[in-house]
Amino acid sequence: MSDTTRAALAAGTLVALAATSGSLYFSLGLGLTPCDLCWYQRILMYPLVVVLGVAAVEDRSGVWKTVLPLSLGGLALSGYHSYLQVAPGATCTVGGPCTSIQYPVLGGLLTIPRLAFIGFALVTVLALAAARLGGSADDAWGM
């Protein structure tokens, strides 16, 4: 495996770690109670720190097979959550205060669900880049 593959996996680990740390800061540091959709996104993001970290240490570019179900599920949830926050009349039917907590970063441009979306998107791109660079994606993608 090349150093660039390992760097992509390490970068993915750092993104997942930043997202995990950020979510803990919002809830434990700022006292914001996570809604149900936030909890589901956390369930998908938190293991990525360990999965990507171990893959970076062990040179496992094939980790994309484990990462993608988590990151794509997180993308879907955070995208839906972001939609709920801006759609007129939309309410969260999952049982938590999805639309009531909007901690706006940069004047409302980056809400918590949008930050999660960016994190999941970056992890997805970095995992696919590592797979491509490491050659493990060639066999799986039929190339």
TORFITOR-466445 format. One record per residue: residue number from 1; y, x, z of N, C-alpha, C, O in turn. Coordinates in nm, 3 decimals, padded with zeros to 5 digits. Each point is the difference from the previous one (the first is absolute). Layout:
<sites>
num_nnorth_neast_nup_canorth_caeast_caup_cnorth_ceast_cup_onorth_oeast_oup
NUM_Y_X_Z_Y_X_Z_Y_X_Z_Y_X_Z
...
</sites>
This chain:
<sites>
num_nnorth_neast_nup_canorth_caeast_caup_cnorth_ceast_cup_onorth_oeast_oup
1_-00.117_00.085_00.000_00.117_-00.085_00.000_00.123_00.089_00.000_00.001_00.106_00.062
2_00.099_-00.150_-00.130_00.122_00.081_-00.011_00.092_-00.024_00.119_-00.015_-00.096_00.075
3_00.109_00.187_-00.063_00.099_-00.015_00.107_00.085_-00.125_-00.022_00.047_-00.060_00.097
4_-00.026_00.022_-00.223_00.081_-00.119_-00.026_-00.073_-00.127_00.045_00.064_-00.096_00.045
5_-00.194_00.094_-00.058_-00.078_-00.114_00.049_00.011_-00.012_00.151_00.023_-00.108_00.055
6_-00.040_00.220_00.010_00.011_00.002_00.146_00.141_-00.038_00.043_00.018_-00.069_00.101
7_00.083_00.112_-00.176_00.139_-00.033_00.032_00.024_-00.151_-00.015_00.071_-00.059_00.081
8_-00.130_-00.002_-00.185_00.015_-00.145_-00.019_-00.064_-00.076_00.115_00.057_-00.098_00.049
9_-00.174_00.143_-00.005_-00.066_-00.066_00.113_00.079_00.020_00.130_00.011_-00.091_00.081
10_00.044_00.210_-00.063_00.082_00.027_00.119_00.127_-00.084_-00.003_00.043_-00.051_00.103
11_00.017_00.037_-00.221_00.120_-00.084_-00.012_-00.034_-00.146_00.032_00.078_-00.068_00.066
12_-00.192_00.021_-00.114_-00.043_-00.136_00.033_-00.021_-00.018_00.149_00.032_-00.105_00.057
13_-00.086_00.209_00.007_-00.019_-00.004_00.145_00.135_-00.011_00.070_00.015_-00.078_00.094
14_00.082_00.155_-00.139_00.134_-00.004_00.061_00.068_-00.135_-00.020_00.068_-00.049_00.090
15_-00.086_-00.011_-00.207_00.057_-00.133_-00.025_-00.063_-00.102_00.095_00.070_-00.079_00.062
16_-00.203_00.082_-00.051_-00.070_-00.093_00.089_00.040_00.024_00.146_00.016_-00.095_00.076
17_00.001_00.222_-00.038_00.042_00.033_00.136_00.142_-00.048_00.027_00.028_-00.053_00.108
18_00.061_00.069_-00.205_00.138_-00.048_00.015_00.003_-00.152_00.013_00.074_-00.054_00.082
19_-00.153_-00.015_-00.163_-00.005_-00.146_00.007_-00.057_-00.046_00.134_00.051_-00.095_00.060
20_-00.155_00.162_-00.014_-00.060_-00.034_00.129_00.098_00.025_00.113_00.018_-00.084_00.088
21_00.046_00.199_-00.090_00.098_00.034_00.104_00.118_-00.096_-00.003_00.049_-00.043_00.104
22_-00.004_00.009_-00.224_00.110_-00.094_-00.014_-00.033_-00.137_00.056_00.082_-00.061_00.069
23_-00.202_00.012_-00.097_-00.038_-00.132_00.050_-00.010_00.000_00.153_00.037_-00.097_00.066
24_-00.087_00.208_-00.012_-00.007_00.010_00.146_00.139_00.011_00.062_00.024_-00.052_00.109
25_00.068_00.120_-00.178_00.137_00.009_00.049_00.066_-00.137_00.001_00.068_-00.037_00.097
26_-00.087_-00.041_-00.206_00.060_-00.133_-00.005_-00.051_-00.088_00.113_00.078_-00.074_00.061
27_-00.207_00.082_-00.032_-00.055_-00.089_00.104_00.016_00.056_00.140_00.043_-00.072_00.090
28_-00.076_00.199_-00.069_00.007_00.057_00.135_00.139_00.053_00.035_00.044_-00.015_00.114
29_00.023_00.076_-00.210_00.132_00.057_00.026_00.111_-00.103_00.000_00.087_00.001_00.088
30_-00.089_-00.090_-00.187_00.105_-00.101_-00.013_-00.038_-00.134_00.060_00.085_-00.088_00.013
31_-00.211_00.072_00.023_-00.043_-00.125_00.063_-00.016_-00.117_-00.095_-00.001_-00.115_00.044
32_-00.012_00.141_-00.176_-00.020_-00.108_-00.096_-00.147_-00.040_00.001_-00.088_00.084_-00.018
33_00.062_-00.211_00.037_-00.137_-00.049_00.002_-00.050_-00.016_-00.143_00.061_-00.073_-00.079
34_-00.171_00.139_00.044_-00.051_-00.011_-00.137_-00.058_-00.140_-00.025_-00.066_-00.058_00.086
35_00.094_00.007_-00.205_-00.060_-00.128_-00.038_-00.144_00.024_-00.045_-00.046_00.114_-00.007
36_-00.023_-00.222_-00.024_-00.140_00.012_-00.041_-00.015_00.084_-00.127_-00.091_00.084_-00.008
37_00.178_-00.105_-00.090_-00.010_00.078_-00.122_00.026_00.148_00.025_-00.060_00.087_-00.064
38_00.150_-00.057_00.158_00.024_00.140_00.038_-00.126_00.061_00.060_-00.033_00.115_-00.028
39_-00.037_-00.191_00.111_-00.124_00.051_00.060_-00.104_00.029_-00.107_-00.068_00.103_00.006
40_00.055_-00.192_-00.104_-00.098_00.022_-00.106_00.035_00.125_-00.081_-00.089_00.076_-00.039
41_00.218_-00.056_00.014_00.042_00.120_-00.072_-00.029_00.125_00.082_-00.040_00.103_-00.055
42_00.060_-00.110_00.185_-00.031_00.114_00.087_-00.150_00.031_-00.003_-00.039_00.116_-00.003
43_-00.042_-00.220_00.003_-00.146_00.019_-00.004_-00.039_00.077_-00.126_-00.095_00.078_00.002
44_00.167_-00.100_-00.110_-00.030_00.068_-00.125_00.062_00.140_-00.008_-00.055_00.088_-00.066
45_00.169_-00.067_00.132_00.068_00.130_-00.009_-00.053_00.103_00.099_-00.021_00.116_-00.037
46_-00.002_-00.155_00.160_-00.035_00.097_00.104_-00.122_00.086_-00.034_00.005_00.121_00.022
47_-00.113_-00.177_-00.075_-00.115_00.086_-00.031_00.028_00.100_-00.112_-00.069_00.101_-00.010
48_00.169_-00.128_-00.073_00.031_00.090_-00.110_00.045_00.137_00.049_-00.019_00.100_-00.069
49_00.077_-00.094_00.187_00.041_00.129_00.057_-00.124_00.089_00.017_00.001_00.116_-00.040
50_-00.104_-00.171_00.099_-00.122_00.077_00.026_-00.077_00.024_-00.130_-00.045_00.111_-00.025
51_00.029_-00.215_-00.056_-00.078_00.012_-00.123_00.060_00.106_-00.092_-00.072_00.086_-00.050
52_00.202_-00.094_00.027_00.065_00.097_-00.088_00.008_00.138_00.064_-00.014_00.102_-00.069
53_00.036_-00.097_00.200_00.006_00.128_00.069_-00.131_00.076_-00.009_-00.002_00.120_-00.028
54_-00.107_-00.189_00.052_-00.132_00.063_-00.008_-00.029_00.041_-00.145_-00.055_00.108_-00.024
55_00.092_-00.191_-00.071_-00.022_00.033_-00.141_00.079_00.124_-00.040_-00.048_00.082_-00.079
56_00.169_-00.067_00.131_00.081_00.118_-00.031_-00.064_00.126_00.057_-00.003_00.104_-00.065
57_-00.047_-00.114_00.186_-00.063_00.116_00.064_-00.132_00.036_-00.068_-00.030_00.118_-00.020
58_-00.048_-00.220_-00.016_-00.132_00.024_-00.057_-00.003_00.006_-00.153_-00.108_00.008_-00.059
59_00.223_-00.010_-00.004_00.007_00.007_-00.147_-00.079_-00.112_-00.067_-00.087_00.027_-00.083
60_00.114_-00.149_00.117_-00.074_-00.115_-00.055_00.092_-00.087_-00.085_00.061_-00.095_00.050
61_-00.051_00.127_-00.176_00.085_-00.079_-00.090_-00.059_-00.137_-00.028_00.072_-00.090_-00.044
62_-00.201_00.071_00.069_-00.064_-00.130_-00.020_00.036_-00.103_00.106_-00.052_-00.111_-00.002
63_00.141_00.147_00.092_00.042_-00.092_00.107_00.073_-00.122_-00.055_00.018_-00.099_00.070
64_00.024_00.106_-00.195_00.070_-00.114_-00.058_-00.084_-00.127_00.007_00.054_-00.110_00.006
65_-00.187_00.125_-00.006_-00.088_-00.117_00.008_00.013_-00.071_00.134_-00.024_-00.120_00.010
66_00.061_00.193_00.093_00.022_-00.059_00.132_00.145_-00.042_00.016_00.028_-00.103_00.062
67_00.063_00.180_-00.118_00.143_-00.024_00.017_00.047_-00.123_-00.075_00.075_-00.081_00.054
68_-00.118_00.065_-00.179_00.053_-00.109_-00.082_-00.021_-00.140_00.056_00.093_-00.081_-00.005
69_-00.210_00.046_00.057_-00.011_-00.135_00.058_00.100_-00.023_00.114_00.054_-00.110_00.014
70_-00.030_00.212_00.066_00.095_-00.014_00.110_00.144_-00.006_-00.051_00.077_-00.086_00.041
71_-00.042_00.177_-00.131_00.139_00.007_-00.046_00.036_-00.117_-00.091_00.112_-00.052_00.008
72_-00.203_00.010_-00.093_00.029_-00.114_-00.088_00.005_-00.131_00.079_00.081_-00.087_-00.031
73_-00.167_00.074_00.131_00.009_-00.116_00.088_00.133_-00.002_00.075_00.062_-00.105_00.015
74_-00.019_00.222_00.030_00.130_00.011_00.067_00.116_-00.030_-00.092_00.098_-00.063_00.041
75_-00.109_00.107_-00.166_00.104_-00.032_-00.099_00.011_-00.151_-00.019_00.111_-00.055_-00.003
76_-00.224_-00.011_-00.009_00.001_-00.145_-00.019_00.061_-00.071_00.122_00.084_-00.089_-00.015
77_-00.127_00.128_00.134_00.053_-00.064_00.121_00.148_00.026_00.019_00.076_-00.092_00.031
78_-00.033_00.216_-00.049_00.141_00.031_00.020_00.086_-00.061_-00.110_00.115_-00.037_00.025
79_-00.169_00.026_-00.145_00.073_-00.069_-00.107_00.019_-00.148_00.031_00.109_-00.055_-00.018
80_-00.215_-00.008_00.064_00.007_-00.141_00.041_00.096_-00.018_00.117_00.078_-00.095_00.003
81_-00.084_00.186_00.093_00.087_-00.005_00.117_00.146_00.015_-00.042_00.087_-00.070_00.052
82_-00.060_00.160_-00.144_00.136_00.019_-00.051_00.049_-00.126_-00.071_00.116_-00.040_00.013
83_-00.206_-00.021_-00.088_00.034_-00.126_-00.068_00.038_-00.108_00.102_00.097_-00.072_-00.020
84_-00.174_00.062_00.128_00.029_-00.102_00.102_00.138_00.018_00.061_00.065_-00.098_00.037
85_-00.021_00.222_-00.026_00.129_00.024_00.062_00.118_-00.037_-00.089_00.109_-00.025_00.052
86_-00.127_00.020_-00.182_00.113_-00.028_-00.089_-00.009_-00.135_-00.071_00.101_-00.049_-00.050
87_-00.218_-00.009_00.045_-00.016_-00.127_-00.072_00.066_-00.114_00.077_-00.021_-00.015_00.120
88_00.102_-00.064_-00.189_00.064_-00.113_00.067_-00.104_-00.103_00.044_-00.081_-00.046_-00.080
89_00.085_00.012_00.206_-00.090_-00.100_00.055_-00.140_00.049_00.030_-00.081_-00.076_00.052
90_00.051_00.199_-00.083_-00.134_00.052_00.028_-00.016_00.025_00.149_00.091_00.052_00.066
91_-00.204_-00.088_-00.014_-00.030_00.025_00.140_-00.135_00.069_00.010_-00.085_-00.014_-00.088
92_00.068_00.085_00.194_-00.127_00.067_00.021_-00.100_-00.100_00.055_00.024_-00.064_00.102
93_-00.135_00.051_-00.171_-00.102_-00.094_00.044_-00.114_00.070_00.073_-00.101_-00.062_00.031
94_00.119_00.192_-00.005_-00.106_00.077_00.063_00.003_-00.014_00.151_-00.098_00.035_00.067
95_00.206_-00.084_-00.011_00.006_-00.022_00.144_00.097_00.087_00.075_00.020_-00.020_00.120
96_00.041_00.116_-00.185_00.095_00.089_00.067_00.140_-00.021_-00.054_00.021_-00.072_-00.098
97_00.076_00.135_00.162_00.140_-00.016_-00.042_00.036_00.090_-00.118_00.090_00.084_00.012
98_-00.158_-00.100_-00.123_00.019_00.089_-00.115_00.144_00.004_-00.050_00.051_00.108_-00.032
99_00.013_-00.220_00.025_00.135_-00.004_-00.056_00.108_00.015_00.105_00.117_00.016_-00.035
100_-00.153_-00.021_00.163_00.105_00.005_00.101_00.041_00.143_00.035_00.115_00.021_00.038
101_-00.204_00.076_-00.050_00.035_00.138_00.032_00.029_00.073_-00.129_-00.089_00.027_-00.080
102_00.215_00.005_00.060_00.039_00.079_-00.115_00.088_00.114_00.050_00.121_-00.015_00.015
103_-00.184_00.127_00.010_00.075_00.117_00.041_00.047_00.070_-00.126_-00.077_00.073_-00.062
104_00.203_-00.096_00.023_00.046_00.052_-00.129_00.040_00.147_00.007_00.081_00.040_00.084
105_-00.138_00.038_-00.172_00.038_00.140_-00.016_00.083_00.008_-00.127_-00.032_-00.066_-00.099
106_00.135_00.146_00.099_00.091_00.013_-00.115_00.061_-00.134_-00.040_-00.001_-00.038_-00.117
107_00.053_-00.033_00.214_00.069_-00.125_-00.028_-00.089_-00.110_-00.052_00.047_-00.085_-00.076
108_-00.172_00.084_00.114_-00.092_-00.106_-00.042_-00.083_00.035_-00.122_-00.089_-00.077_-00.037
109_00.116_00.189_-00.024_-00.077_00.041_-00.117_-00.144_00.030_00.035_-00.092_-00.038_-00.073
110_00.070_00.106_00.184_-00.134_00.038_00.042_-00.038_-00.072_00.130_00.031_00.048_00.109
111_-00.096_-00.161_-00.122_-00.052_-00.069_00.117_-00.134_00.063_00.036_-00.053_00.081_-00.076
112_-00.003_-00.118_00.189_-00.128_00.056_00.042_-00.110_-00.024_-00.103_-00.073_00.094_-00.032
113_00.057_-00.216_-00.023_-00.104_-00.019_-00.102_00.024_00.084_-00.126_-00.095_00.047_-00.062
114_00.221_-00.029_00.024_00.029_00.083_-00.118_-00.032_00.146_00.028_-00.048_00.071_-00.088
115_00.075_-00.025_00.209_-00.036_00.137_00.036_-00.152_00.017_-00.007_-00.049_00.102_-00.048
116_-00.025_-00.202_00.097_-00.146_00.005_-00.007_-00.046_00.003_-00.146_-00.093_00.073_-00.034
117_00.156_-00.152_-00.050_-00.035_-00.004_-00.141_00.018_00.138_-00.064_-00.086_00.046_-00.074
118_00.198_00.018_00.104_00.026_00.133_-00.053_-00.105_00.099_00.050_-00.049_00.083_-00.077
119_00.014_-00.092_00.205_-00.102_00.087_00.056_-00.135_-00.017_-00.067_-00.065_00.098_-00.036
120_00.022_-00.222_00.019_-00.128_-00.026_-00.066_00.003_00.045_-00.147_-00.099_00.052_-00.051
121_00.212_-00.073_-00.016_00.011_00.043_-00.140_-00.010_00.152_-00.011_-00.069_00.051_-00.088
122_00.138_00.021_00.176_-00.006_00.146_-00.003_-00.141_00.051_00.029_-00.047_00.092_-00.067
123_-00.019_-00.152_00.165_-00.137_00.042_00.032_-00.092_-00.025_-00.119_-00.085_00.083_-00.032
124_00.102_-00.196_-00.034_-00.082_-00.031_-00.118_00.021_00.103_-00.110_-00.097_00.052_-00.056
125_00.222_-00.024_00.025_00.031_00.097_-00.105_-00.054_00.138_00.035_-00.058_00.068_-00.086
126_00.076_-00.025_00.209_-00.047_00.133_00.041_-00.152_00.010_00.000_-00.054_00.104_-00.036
127_-00.015_-00.210_00.076_-00.147_00.002_-00.002_-00.051_00.006_-00.144_-00.096_00.071_-00.029
128_00.160_-00.145_-00.060_-00.040_00.004_-00.141_00.032_00.136_-00.062_-00.076_00.051_-00.082
129_00.190_00.007_00.120_00.034_00.133_-00.050_-00.101_00.103_00.048_-00.041_00.087_-00.077
130_00.000_-00.095_00.201_-00.100_00.093_00.054_-00.132_-00.018_-00.074_-00.068_00.099_-00.030
131_00.030_-00.222_00.002_-00.124_-00.025_-00.072_00.008_00.058_-00.141_-00.096_00.061_-00.047
132_00.208_-00.079_-00.018_00.018_00.050_-00.136_00.001_00.153_-00.001_-00.064_00.062_-00.085
133_00.135_-00.003_00.178_00.009_00.146_00.008_-00.132_00.064_00.039_-00.034_00.109_-00.045
134_-00.041_-00.179_00.132_-00.127_00.054_00.046_-00.115_-00.026_-00.093_-00.110_00.053_00.020
135_00.132_-00.133_-00.122_-00.104_-00.026_-00.098_-00.097_-00.110_00.040_-00.086_-00.036_-00.080
136_00.099_-00.018_00.200_-00.096_-00.103_00.044_00.027_-00.133_-00.068_-00.090_-00.084_-00.007
137_00.208_00.065_-00.044_00.032_-00.128_-00.065_-00.057_-00.007_-00.140_-00.022_-00.110_-00.052
138_-00.002_00.223_-00.011_-00.048_-00.001_-00.138_-00.132_-00.075_-00.015_-00.014_-00.084_-00.089
139_-00.081_00.113_00.176_-00.128_-00.067_-00.007_00.011_-00.148_00.033_-00.062_-00.084_-00.065
140_00.140_00.053_00.166_00.012_-00.139_00.044_00.077_-00.085_-00.099_-00.027_-00.120_-00.012
141_00.123_00.179_-00.060_00.082_-00.076_-00.093_-00.051_00.006_-00.143_00.061_-00.056_-00.091
142_-00.175_00.125_00.072_-00.058_00.006_-00.133_00.079_00.084_-00.099_00.001_-00.031_-00.119
143_00.064_00.134_00.165_00.079_00.084_-00.089_-00.069_00.131_-00.027_00.052_00.084_-00.074
</sites>
